[in-house]
Amino acid sequence: MKRIIHSVLSITLIVALGAMLVGCGENVSLYQFERAFRDTITVSENLDQVADEDLASTDVEDLAFIIGDSVMQLSDTSEPTVQEKIARIRELHDLIFQVHTDNVNTTQSIRLTAETTRTAIADFRSQGLNLTEADQTQIQAWVTELQEIKLTLQSTIGLAFAQMRDLRGMYTLENIDLILSTYEGVYATLQTRSECLIRSLEILEDSQLLIEGYLS
């Protein structure tokens, strides 16, 4: 009789343990997701140290003043004139300032949304809920995408304001093409960051809605 009871208890324990492991397996993607968006946030908040001088327009304005109208004869009609290059540099400077400001704001939104998402996930776990197979697949897809975003953001480090700092003291007519190409590169880099940050925010917002759907 004792042997039968022992066997029944053993089977019950195994079944219960199996159920717990299945539940953990179903939700392991949430732990991976939390780690993925935490890593992405860490990278996004540590891309560059930006000084006020990096965004100041003084050097660009001084360059335009130095060149003036006296260099008209130096322009080649087969390419943009010096004045056109200066105009483009000024435009790029304004665009760089705006995109950087937008990126800072998006990063702040990511940080705030991450906190509410963590809270939703904690509530999800405390209630002993489990993800459906379809939602597990979606979470895993977001994990992969966030990992790719992190790598893309990391690849832009050193390609923005560090490049602009290297131009200090070099705002002369002889360096006009270097200045223009540098600004073009910086703007492209910040645009890449913008796309990554905006997508990261979208993923966090969507994941929060997904989890909150279980809590309602």
C-alpha positions as CSV (number, residue, x, y, z in Angstrom):
1,M,0.0,0.0,0.0
2,K,2.8,2.4,1.0
3,R,4.5,1.5,-2.3
4,I,1.4,2.4,-4.3
5,I,1.0,5.7,-2.4
6,H,4.7,6.5,-2.9
7,S,4.3,5.8,-6.6
8,V,1.3,8.0,-6.9
9,L,3.0,10.9,-5.1
10,S,6.1,10.5,-7.3
11,I,4.0,10.6,-10.5
12,T,2.1,13.6,-9.2
13,L,5.4,15.4,-8.4
14,I,6.8,14.6,-11.8
15,V,3.6,15.9,-13.5
16,A,3.6,19.1,-11.5
17,L,7.3,19.7,-12.1
18,G,6.8,19.0,-15.8
19,A,4.0,21.6,-15.9
20,M,6.2,24.1,-14.2
21,L,9.0,23.5,-16.7
22,V,6.6,23.8,-19.6
23,G,5.4,27.1,-18.3
24,C,8.9,28.4,-17.8
25,G,9.8,27.2,-21.3
26,E,6.8,29.0,-22.8
27,N,7.9,32.3,-21.1
28,V,11.7,32.0,-21.5
29,S,11.3,34.3,-24.5
30,L,10.2,37.1,-22.2
31,Y,13.6,36.9,-20.3
32,Q,15.4,37.0,-23.7
33,F,13.2,39.9,-24.7
34,E,14.0,41.9,-21.6
35,R,17.7,41.3,-22.0
36,A,17.5,42.3,-25.7
37,F,15.8,45.6,-25.1
38,R,18.0,46.3,-22.0
39,D,21.1,45.9,-24.2
40,T,19.6,48.1,-26.9
41,I,18.9,50.8,-24.4
42,T,22.4,50.6,-23.0
43,V,23.9,51.1,-26.4
44,S,21.5,53.9,-27.4
45,E,22.4,55.8,-24.3
46,N,26.1,55.5,-24.8
47,L,26.6,56.3,-28.5
48,D,28.5,59.6,-28.3
49,Q,29.6,62.3,-25.9
50,V,28.2,65.4,-27.5
51,A,29.7,68.8,-26.5
52,D,28.0,72.1,-27.2
53,E,30.8,73.0,-29.6
54,D,29.8,70.0,-31.7
55,L,26.4,71.4,-32.5
56,A,27.4,75.1,-32.7
57,S,27.1,76.8,-36.0
58,T,30.0,79.3,-35.4
59,D,32.6,77.5,-37.6
60,V,30.1,77.1,-40.5
61,E,29.1,80.8,-40.3
62,D,32.7,81.9,-40.2
63,L,33.5,79.8,-43.2
64,A,30.7,81.4,-45.2
65,F,32.0,84.9,-44.1
66,I,35.6,84.0,-45.1
67,I,34.7,82.8,-48.5
68,G,32.4,85.7,-49.4
69,D,31.7,86.5,-53.0
70,S,35.4,86.8,-54.0
71,V,35.7,83.1,-54.8
72,M,33.1,83.0,-57.6
73,Q,35.8,82.4,-60.1
74,L,37.1,79.3,-58.3
75,S,33.8,77.4,-59.0
76,D,33.7,74.8,-61.7
77,T,30.4,74.9,-63.7
78,S,30.5,71.1,-63.9
79,E,30.0,70.7,-60.1
80,P,28.2,72.7,-57.4
81,T,29.6,76.1,-56.8
82,V,31.5,77.0,-53.6
83,Q,28.4,79.0,-52.5
84,E,26.2,76.0,-53.2
85,K,28.5,73.8,-51.1
86,I,28.4,76.3,-48.3
87,A,24.6,76.4,-48.5
88,R,24.5,72.6,-48.3
89,I,26.8,72.5,-45.3
90,R,24.6,75.0,-43.5
91,E,21.5,73.0,-44.3
92,L,23.2,69.8,-43.2
93,H,24.3,71.4,-39.9
94,D,20.6,72.3,-39.2
95,L,19.5,68.8,-40.1
96,I,22.2,67.2,-37.9
97,F,21.1,69.4,-35.0
98,Q,17.4,68.4,-35.5
99,V,18.0,64.7,-36.0
100,H,20.2,64.6,-32.9
101,T,17.6,66.4,-30.8
102,D,14.9,63.9,-32.1
103,N,17.1,61.0,-31.3
104,V,17.7,62.2,-27.7
105,N,13.9,62.5,-27.3
106,T,13.2,59.1,-28.8
107,T,15.8,57.6,-26.5
108,Q,14.0,59.1,-23.5
109,S,10.7,57.7,-24.8
110,I,12.3,54.3,-25.1
111,R,13.6,54.5,-21.5
112,L,10.1,55.4,-20.2
113,T,8.3,52.8,-22.3
114,A,10.8,50.1,-21.2
115,E,9.9,50.8,-17.5
116,T,6.2,50.3,-18.2
117,T,6.9,47.2,-20.2
118,R,9.0,45.7,-17.4
119,T,6.1,46.4,-15.0
120,A,3.6,44.7,-17.4
121,I,5.9,41.7,-17.7
122,A,6.3,41.5,-13.9
123,D,2.5,41.5,-13.5
124,F,2.3,38.8,-16.2
125,R,4.6,36.6,-14.2
126,S,3.1,37.2,-10.9
127,Q,-0.3,36.0,-12.2
128,G,1.3,32.8,-13.5
129,L,0.3,33.5,-17.1
130,N,1.8,31.8,-20.1
131,L,2.3,33.1,-23.7
132,T,0.5,31.4,-26.6
133,E,2.7,29.8,-29.2
134,A,1.9,32.6,-31.6
135,D,3.0,35.2,-29.1
136,Q,6.2,33.3,-28.3
137,T,7.0,33.4,-32.0
138,Q,6.3,37.1,-32.1
139,I,8.5,37.8,-29.0
140,Q,11.3,35.8,-30.5
141,A,11.1,37.8,-33.7
142,W,11.4,41.0,-31.7
143,V,14.4,39.6,-29.8
144,T,16.1,39.0,-33.1
145,E,15.3,42.4,-34.4
146,L,16.5,44.2,-31.3
147,Q,19.7,42.2,-31.4
148,E,20.2,43.4,-35.0
149,I,19.4,47.0,-34.0
150,K,21.9,46.9,-31.2
151,L,24.6,45.8,-33.6
152,T,23.7,48.5,-36.1
153,L,23.8,51.2,-33.4
154,Q,27.1,49.9,-32.2
155,S,28.5,50.2,-35.8
156,T,27.8,53.9,-35.8
157,I,29.9,54.7,-32.8
158,G,32.6,57.2,-33.7
159,L,31.0,58.1,-37.0
160,A,29.1,61.2,-35.9
161,F,30.3,63.9,-33.6
162,A,33.8,62.6,-33.3
163,Q,34.1,63.3,-37.0
164,M,32.8,66.8,-36.5
165,R,35.3,67.4,-33.7
166,D,38.1,66.4,-36.1
167,L,37.1,69.3,-38.3
168,R,37.8,72.0,-35.7
169,G,40.4,74.4,-36.9
170,M,40.0,73.1,-40.5
171,Y,37.1,75.4,-41.7
172,T,38.9,76.8,-44.7
173,L,38.3,77.0,-48.4
174,E,40.8,74.3,-49.1
175,N,38.9,71.9,-46.9
176,I,35.4,72.7,-48.3
177,D,34.9,69.3,-49.9
178,L,36.1,67.5,-46.8
179,I,33.7,69.5,-44.6
180,L,30.8,68.7,-46.9
181,S,31.6,65.0,-47.1
182,T,32.0,64.8,-43.4
183,Y,28.7,66.5,-42.8
184,E,27.0,64.2,-45.3
185,G,28.4,61.2,-43.5
186,V,27.4,62.5,-40.0
187,Y,23.9,63.1,-41.2
188,A,23.6,59.7,-42.8
189,T,24.8,58.1,-39.5
190,L,22.3,60.0,-37.4
191,Q,19.5,59.0,-39.8
192,T,20.5,55.4,-39.4
193,R,20.4,55.8,-35.6
194,S,17.0,57.5,-35.9
195,E,15.5,54.6,-37.8
196,C,16.9,52.1,-35.2
197,L,15.6,54.1,-32.3
198,I,12.2,54.7,-33.7
199,R,11.9,51.0,-34.5
200,S,13.0,50.0,-31.0
201,L,10.3,52.3,-29.5
202,E,7.7,50.7,-31.8
203,I,8.7,47.2,-30.7
204,L,8.5,48.2,-27.0
205,E,5.1,49.8,-27.5
206,D,3.8,46.7,-29.4
207,S,5.2,44.3,-26.8
208,Q,3.6,46.3,-24.0
209,L,0.2,46.1,-25.7
210,L,0.7,42.3,-26.2
211,I,1.5,41.7,-22.5
212,E,-1.3,44.0,-21.3
213,G,-3.7,42.0,-23.4
214,Y,-3.2,39.0,-21.0
215,L,-3.7,41.2,-18.0
216,S,-7.0,42.8,-19.0
